């Protein structure tokens, strides 16, 4: 897994700093991984839209106002931002529940002991 970050100006918004995170996994280096783990084709409008929505939400809710002084500091904060996104942030597609709230509310089916 590789993480790449950059800090600089964001020409689209005029903001003085932006963070881009690119996470890639080589399936040949992960035991049991296959090249076709995505639910949508790579580079399809659907997968691009989901990725862009996630990045825009993270940028709006977490990166804006965060301490972006160094790349190392940004990398330390990313797990907390993603944790907030899955545990606290409401999602419109989930009736404004967080993903964790939504999963807890789903009935458990198909489980046998």
C-alpha positions as CSV (number, residue, x, y, z in Angstrom):
1,X,0.0,0.0,0.0
2,X,1.4,3.4,-0.9
3,X,0.3,6.8,0.2
4,X,1.2,9.9,-1.7
5,X,0.3,13.4,-0.4
6,X,0.9,16.9,-1.6
7,X,0.4,20.3,-0.2
8,X,0.0,23.4,-2.3
9,X,-2.5,25.7,-3.8
10,X,-5.8,24.4,-5.0
11,X,-6.5,26.3,-8.3
12,X,-10.1,25.2,-8.4
13,X,-11.1,26.8,-5.1
14,X,-8.4,29.4,-4.5
15,X,-7.6,27.7,-1.2
16,X,-4.1,27.9,0.0
17,X,-3.6,24.2,0.7
18,X,-5.0,20.9,-0.5
19,X,-4.3,17.3,0.2
20,X,-4.6,14.5,-2.3
21,X,-4.3,10.9,-1.1
22,X,-3.8,8.0,-3.5
23,X,-4.0,4.5,-2.0
24,X,-3.1,1.6,-4.2
25,X,-2.7,-2.0,-3.5
26,X,-0.9,-4.5,-5.7
27,X,-3.0,-7.7,-5.5
28,X,0.1,-9.8,-6.0
29,X,1.5,-8.6,-2.7
30,X,-1.6,-9.2,-0.6
31,X,-2.3,-12.8,0.3
32,X,-5.7,-13.9,-1.1
33,X,-6.2,-10.7,-2.9
34,X,-7.5,-10.7,-6.5
35,X,-7.4,-8.0,-9.1
36,X,-11.2,-7.8,-9.3
37,X,-12.3,-6.6,-5.8
38,X,-14.2,-3.6,-7.0
39,X,-18.0,-3.6,-7.3
40,X,-17.8,-1.3,-10.3
41,X,-15.4,-1.4,-13.3
42,X,-12.2,0.5,-12.8
43,X,-12.3,4.1,-14.1
44,X,-16.1,3.8,-14.7
45,X,-18.3,6.8,-14.0
46,X,-19.9,5.0,-11.0
47,X,-16.6,4.3,-9.3
48,X,-15.2,7.7,-10.1
49,X,-18.4,9.3,-8.7
50,X,-18.1,7.4,-5.5
51,X,-14.5,8.3,-5.1
52,X,-15.1,11.9,-5.8
53,X,-18.0,12.1,-3.4
54,X,-15.8,10.5,-0.6
55,X,-12.9,12.9,-1.3
56,X,-15.1,16.0,-1.4
57,X,-16.8,15.0,1.8
58,X,-13.5,14.4,3.5
59,X,-12.2,17.7,2.2
60,X,-15.2,19.6,3.3
61,X,-15.7,18.0,6.8
62,X,-12.1,17.2,7.8
63,X,-9.4,18.8,5.8
64,X,-10.9,22.3,5.9
65,X,-9.5,23.8,9.1
66,X,-7.1,21.0,9.8
67,X,-3.4,21.5,10.5
68,X,-1.7,20.9,7.2
69,X,1.7,22.2,8.1
70,X,3.6,19.0,7.0
71,X,2.8,15.9,5.0
72,X,3.7,13.8,8.1
73,X,1.1,15.7,10.2
74,X,-1.5,15.2,7.5
75,X,-0.8,11.5,7.3
76,X,-1.2,11.2,11.1
77,X,-4.7,12.8,10.9
78,X,-6.1,10.7,8.0
79,X,-7.2,7.7,10.0
80,X,-9.2,9.9,12.4
81,X,-10.8,11.7,9.4
82,X,-11.9,8.3,7.9
83,X,-13.0,7.0,11.3
84,X,-15.3,10.1,11.7
85,X,-16.6,9.5,8.2
86,X,-17.7,6.0,9.0
87,X,-18.7,6.4,12.6
88,X,-20.2,9.8,13.0
89,X,-20.9,11.5,9.7
90,X,-24.5,11.1,8.4
91,X,-24.9,9.8,4.8
92,X,-27.9,10.8,2.7
93,X,-28.0,7.4,1.0
94,X,-28.3,5.8,4.5
95,X,-31.3,7.9,5.6
96,X,-28.8,10.3,7.3
97,X,-27.3,7.7,9.5
98,X,-23.6,7.0,9.8
99,X,-22.5,3.7,8.1
100,X,-22.0,2.2,11.6
101,X,-25.4,3.2,12.7
102,X,-26.9,1.8,9.5
103,X,-25.1,-1.5,9.9
104,X,-26.2,-1.9,13.5
105,X,-29.8,-1.3,12.5
106,X,-29.8,-4.0,9.9
107,X,-31.3,-7.4,10.9
108,X,-28.7,-10.2,11.1
109,X,-29.7,-12.9,8.7
110,X,-28.1,-16.1,7.6
111,X,-26.0,-16.6,10.7
112,X,-25.9,-20.1,12.2
113,X,-24.1,-21.2,15.3
